[in-house]
Amino acid sequence: MRVLLVEDDPELADDLKCQFAAAGFIADLATDGEQAWYYGDVEDYDIAILDLGLPKLDGLSILRRWRSEGRAFPVLILTARSDWTEKVEGIEAGADDYLAKPFQLGELIARMRALIRRSAGLASPVISLGHMALDTNRMAVKIQGKAIRLSSLEYRLLDYLVHQVDRVVSATEIAEHLYGSGDRTDANTIEALIARVRRKIGAEKIETRRGLGYRLIGAHG
């Protein structure tokens, strides 16, 4: 899953990027408001973590711009401000959740996963598709009740496809959500990764649409 992290505190930003990576997220960092607005406007993210007190452009202004331009990814406001009226203002501007600093990292990760699930129309942290169950909290997968071993990259691919179930996803989109905007990954790399995951979950579960991309088939095909 791909995250836009908007934070001007370099120490906190570096720590969060490392922790996000350990939790299966790829994060792009924006350190000021103008950069954040641009990234959110031109890139495709699964969620944005947005600080309010930013140089150049404040967080609420960024959020209002994104929403007015039809950017619908979930936004979690992360800020040291604790005034309840600002919380209300943030929610009314289009935020999906609000977490005050200081915070527990486990709570932040849990809220992020919940927002991503809900944006995909999924409620439970354990997502079942036929005989396959993906536990987003434990980052674990079972087939017919038996745990299967996936590398970090294989899990993140399957996690993304599960959240896009029955939708055709291009190799370019997959690469952007697995590797981030700074890496260059060709279609052959994605094809090889898809092949590895197919061998572990069943080749019939992921359909190739030539010239279009890949589709994870839902419980009813």
N, C-alpha and C positions, 0 to 999 in steps of 0.2 A: 504494500500500500504506500502511496506517495503523499507526503505531508509538506505543506508550506508552513515553515516555522518563521514567525515574524517576531523578532526579539532583538533589542539593541544592546543588551547586556552580553558582552562577548563570552564571559565565563559561564553564565547560565546557558547561553545558546550552544556552546561547545558540549557542555554536559548533557543537555537534552538531545542533541544529535546522536551522541554515543548511546544514550539510553534508548532512544527510538530505534536505532539500528539493532540493538540487542533484542528488542521486542518485535522485530520484523518489519519496521517501517524505513522507508527511504525519505530523507528530509532535505528540502531545499531551504536555504536560509536567506531571509531578507532582513537587513539591519536598519532600514529606514522606511518611512511611509510610502515614498514614491516608488521605491524598488518593490515593496510589497504589493502595491496596487498593480504595477506592471506585471509581475509574475502571476498574480491571481487572475489577471485579465487575459493573458496569452497562453498560459499553461493549464494542464488538466490535473487537478488534485483530488484526492479522496477526502481530504480534510485540511483545514487551516487552523493553526494555533496562533492567535492574534493578541499581541500586547496593545494596550491603548496609548500609553505615553511614548510616542515615537518622534524622532526628528523628522522635519520636512512636511509630514502629513500625519495627523493623528489617526488612531485606530478606528474610531467611529466613522470618520469621513471615508476611510478606505472601505469599510464594511458597507456603507450606504452606496458607494460607487459600484462595488461588486454586485450588490443586489439590484441596483437600478439597471445594470447592464446584463442582467439575467444569469449571473454566476451563482449556481445553486449548491455548490459543495458545502458540507457542514462547516461551521465556524465555531470554535471554542475560544472564548475570550479568556486570556490569562494575564492577570494584572495585579499590582499591589494595591490598587484602589479598592476600598471596601464600602463606599457609600451605596446604600441600596438603590438610590435614585439612578445612579450610573448603571447599575445592573439592569434596571428596568429599561433605561435608554438603550443599552446594548441589545437586549432581547428585542425591543421594538424596532431597532435598526436592522435586524435580521440574524442576530447571533442565535445559535442553537443551544449553547451551554455557556457557563461562566464559572471560572475557578480562580479563587483569590490566592495570591502569594502571601506567605510561604505555603507550599502544598506538598502532599505526598506523591511521589512519582507513580506509585501503584494506582492511586486514584485517577491521576491524569490519563494513564494508559487505558484503564478500564473505561473511562468516559469516552476516550477517542474511539475505542473499539465499538462501544455501544452506538455512538453517533454514526459511524460508518455502516454498521449493520442496519440501523433504522433507515438510513438514506437509501439502502438497497431493498427495503421492505422486509427486513428480517428482524425478529425480536429476540430469539434465544441465542445465547453464546455458543450453543452446540447446533450446528447447521446440518441437517440430515437431507441427503439426496439419495433415495433408494437405499442401497446397502452401504453407502458411504456416509460417515459422520465426521465433520470437521469441528474441532473444539477450538474456538478463537482465543479463549483464555489460556489454555495450556499449549497452544500451537501444536496440536496433535491431530492425527487422522487415523480413523479405524475403518476397515472394510469388513463387513459382516461381523463386527464386534472384535476383530483382531487388529491390533495396532500395526501400522506399517511405518517403516523408517524413511524419512525424507530429509534431504539436506535443507539448509536454511533457504536457499534459492528455490528449490523445488516446492517447499511449503508455501513460500510467498507467491509463487506462480499459481498454485492450486487455490490458495486463499483468494487471490484476485479473481480467478475464473469463477469460483463459487459465488462471489458477490455480484458477478455479471452473468449468472446462470441463464442459459438459453439465448444469450445475446452473442452475435458474432463479434469477436474482438480482433483487431488487426495486430500483426507482429509489432508494428510501430508503437501502438498503444501499450501493449504488454511491456515492451522495452522501457518506455517512459515510466511505467509504474513499478518496475523492478529495479531499474538501474539509476533513475534520475536523469535530469536534463543534461548533465555534464559528460555522460558516457556515450560512446558511440558503439552501438550493438547492431549487427546486421541480422537479416532474416534467418540466415542459416543457424546462428547461435540460438535464436528462439525456437527454431524447428527442432534442434537437438535437445533442448531443454524440455519441450513438449513431449518428445519421444521418450525421455527418461521417466517423466511423470506417468505417461501412458502405460509403461511397463509395470508400474507399481500399483496403479488403481484400476487398470483394465483399459485396453486400447479403444474399446467401444464407447468409453465415457467422453472422450474428446474428439469431436468431429473437425475435419479440415475442410474449409471452404476455399477452394483454389482461387487465388487472386483477391481474396477477401480477408481471411484470417481463420480463427479457431472458435469453436463453440463447445462449452461444457454442457452436456445434455442433462436436463433435469430428471427428476424421479420418473416422469411419465414420457421421457424421450421427446 
